[in-house]
Amino acid sequence: MGMESPEECLREAEECDRLAGLARSIATRQMLAVLASKWRALANTAADRLNQRHSGIQAHVIYEKPS
């Protein structure tokens, strides 16, 4: 498995959030929330790597769960 794009990571995070909303147990909801957070961190890492490859692009985006 290669490095996912930031967009792919965000899709995974959104799916974890969706599943957490459907989960019946608190433990499952918490686990899925942690996984979503990890996917968002991976999205940030992937975005940083893309920015490094395209050094002319100075924009830095931080992916966070919407409030």
N, C-alpha and C positions, 0 to 999 in steps of 0.2 A: 504494500500500500504506500503510495507516494504522499507528498505533502498536499493536503487539501487547500482549495482556494478559500479566501475569507468568506465568500458567499456560501460555499458548501458547509463550512463550519457553522455559519449563522443558521442555515437551514436545520442542521442537526440540533443546535441549541433551541430553536423554535419548536422542534418536534419534542424535545425533552420537556419544554415548558407545557406543551399541549398535553402530553401524557401525564405530567404531574397534576394537571387540572382534573384529569379523569381518575387518578389513583384513589383508591379507597383508604389505604393505610398512610399514616403520617410518615412512617419510615420510607415508604416508596416515594412519597412526594418529596421528602428531604433528599433522598438519593438522586432523584431526577433533577432537582434544583442544583445540586452540586455538579452533576454531569453537564447541565446547561451552562453553568459558570465556567467549567473547564473548556467547553466548546468555544465560548466567547473569548477566553484567554488564547486558545489556539487560533481563532480568527485574527486576533491582534498580532500574534506572532507571524502568521502568514502575511498579513498586511505589511508588517515591518520588513519582511523579506522581499516582498514585491517592491516596496519603496527603495530598498537598498539596491535592487537590480536596476531600478529606474531612478537613479540618483538625481535626475533633473526634477523629479516630482517631490516637492517638499511637504505636501499635505500629509498629515497624520490623523488617522481616524481611530477612535476608540469605540469598540463595540460593547455596548452595555445593554442590559435588559431594559426595555422601555418602562417608564414609571407608570 
